[in-house]
Amino acid sequence: MTTNVKRRQLLAGAAGLTAASALHAPFVLAQPAKIKVGMMLPSSGTFAALGASITNGFRLAVEEAGGNLAGREIEYYTVDDESNPAKAPENINRLIERDKVDVVIGTVHSGVALGMAKVAREAGTLMLVPNAGAGAITGPLCSPNIFRTSFSNWQPVHPMGKVMAAKGHKTAVFITWNYAAGKESSASFKEGFEAAGGKVVKELLLPFPNVEFLPLFAEVAALNPDGVACFFAGGGGVKFIQDYKRAGLKDKIPVYSTFLTEGVLRAVKDDAQGIETTMHYADALPIARDAEFRRKYAVTFKLQPDVYAMQGFDTGLLLAQAMAAVKGDFGNRDGMIQAMEGATIDSPRGKWTMSKAHNPIMDIYLRKVVGEENKYQSVAWKALADPARGCRMG
Ligand code: BEZ
């Protein structure tokens, strides 16, 4: 269904509602139609906790906006995408075709998000990406109706090359899952590390979401690089951290990453101490907005937020800001898009702006695991924008 058709239906629906109200209840004001929000996230598998954090963060932003979006209540529709790319077209079509949602929020896994973006692009449905970093979404597949509030896979890992080279590391091995997020992280790390004078001697891959790390660790030990860099997250990240320590490598070959230690420090306890990561969020950031977010999050969910919760929160902020700009008239598609393109988000990660390709331009921080925190150390890269290779905004 095109957005123009949706707009006509929306206006016809609103007019019908007003006429009916006038006939039967002249003293009751018509309520504006609810906004239908489709949440396509994983609630099972290795990324289940990430999906839950995103949902919490989004709901907190709506709460902050007064429990609605520019006066329009929200009706939620949810789908567990299982982090399964093969089911992505069917799952997003359930939301768009069957539930007729106004906006789709999703997802975590890059492969699933790529499948979603192809459908959303075709249907013209507004899609907000609260995590998945697949480069193509804000590259060759970029589209006026698709916005990302998280990062591209190129962004968080790119500064790590400079960080490791500055420590005197000359050689590195990159280990990851063999899918878009892993391979794009690996390529970006290589670009950054080699530009800083280092050499990636090997890329080691295992199928997503496998966690049989020991054969790969034997290869790492044989190669004996100065450092290991990796992309893993969620449940797989927990197992990686535990096995790296058990394999006796942690004190011999330092490991660096991005998402590895995010949201898992309670589970891995001592095994992660000292691991350094580069990310667009950190614990103990000197940002007042973050302190406020953390306080509200802890009160509401009895948990500390992680990067995924912050991204969900920013997705809610972006949508609330655009809805306010069009005074709740979701059918004003051009107004919504214009508001999102010009948005500055006052985020717990620090203020960020939207790039021309619809991806955050933001600071990347260096963090270090201390106790149960990914503790802020310094700004690794100021206002980093994804190169958005291949994006021609239609
Ligand atoms: C991804 O597939 O893009 C992804 C998954 C988990 C954490 C970060 C990125």
Residues whose N, C-alpha, C, O or C-beta is under 5 A from the ligand:
A	BS01	BEZ	V108 H109 S110 N131 A132 G133 A134 A181 A233 F259
